[in-house]
Amino acid sequence: MKTYRKFPKVILGLALPVALLAACAEQPSIQSGENAETIMGELAKVDNARVDLAYVDPTADYTRYRKVYIAPLDLENVEVIQPDSNSSMANRFNREWELTDADKEKLQSTFRESMSKALTDGGAFEIAQEGGDDVIKLESMLTRIAPSGPKDDQMSRTTARSTVITQGSGSMSIAIMIADGDSGEPLAIIKDTRSRVNSNMWGINNSVSNMAEVRSNFNAWAKQIHDGLLALQARGKNE
C-alpha cells in the first residue's frame, strides 16, 4: 500500500471568494501565462469553476489515469457551527451539536458510496484499493458544518418537542485534493460549500432529512469530480 503525505494545510488557508471543468454559463478555463495565479508550484487557478475555488496542474497527463483510490473522508478537524444562539429554537435546546463516532462512520460510508458510484459511472474509472502509476488518489476533508437546527437525538430533543421546522438542514464545506497515486504529487485542489439555509422551502428537520441533504451534497461533489476528470482527460487528448 502506498503511503502519502499528510493533507496539505495550504488547502485550509485558501480563502473562499468542486466540477473542475464542468459546463456553466461561462466555460471554466485554467489560467496560464506569467500572470496566472498559482499555488504549490504547478497548480493554476480555474476561472468560472462551479465550486468556490479550484486549482489544477495544467501540465499533468490525465489520460493515463484509469483508477481512483478514495481515501476515507477526514473528519478530524471539522468545525461545527452551532445553530444561532439568539433564535427561539436554539433557546429551546441547550445541548451543543457535535459529531459522534457513529456520525463519523455514517458520513464516511455515505461519502465513499457517493464517490464510488459517480466515478465508476459509464465505466469512467475503476476503484483502486491502493496507489499505482495509473491511479488517482482522492483525499477529502470535511472542514465545516453548520446545522440549521438542534441535533435529532434523545439528548437534544425530548419527545414532547421533537418536531423542528427549518429552511434546509444547513451547510457543509469540503476541501479535496486529487493527487498522483504513485508519487502523491497534487494534481488539483478544490474547496466548496453547499447550503440550502437560504432556500424558500421549509420542512421538517430530522435525522432522515438531514442525511438526505448530506447525501445530495456528496453526490453533487462526486459528479463534479467525475465530470471534471473526464474534461481534463479530453483536454489532454485534444492538445
Sequence and secondary structure as in RCSB ss.txt:
>XXXX:A:sequence
MKTYRKFPKVILGLALPVALLAACAEQPSIQSGENAETIMGELAKVDNARVDLAYVDPTADYTRYRKVYIAPLDL
ENVEVIQPDSNSSMANRFNREWELTDADKEKLQSTFRESMSKALTDGGAFEIAQEGGDDVIKLESMLTRIAPSGP
KDDQMSRTTARSTVITQGSGSMSIAIMIADGDSGEPLAIIKDTRSRVNSNMWGINNSVSNMAEVRSNFNAWAKQI
HDGLLALQARGKNE
>XXXX:A:secstr
        THHHHS      S   SS  EE  STT  EETTTEEEEET SSSEEEE TTS GGG  EEEE   B 
TT EE    TTSHHHHH  S     HHHHHHHHHHHHHHHHHHHTGGG  EE SS  TTEEEEEEEEEEEEESS 
 SSTTT  GGG   EESSSEEEEEEEEEEETTT  EEEEEEEEEE TT S  EE SHHHHHHHHHHHHHHHHHHH
HHHHHHHHHHHHH 
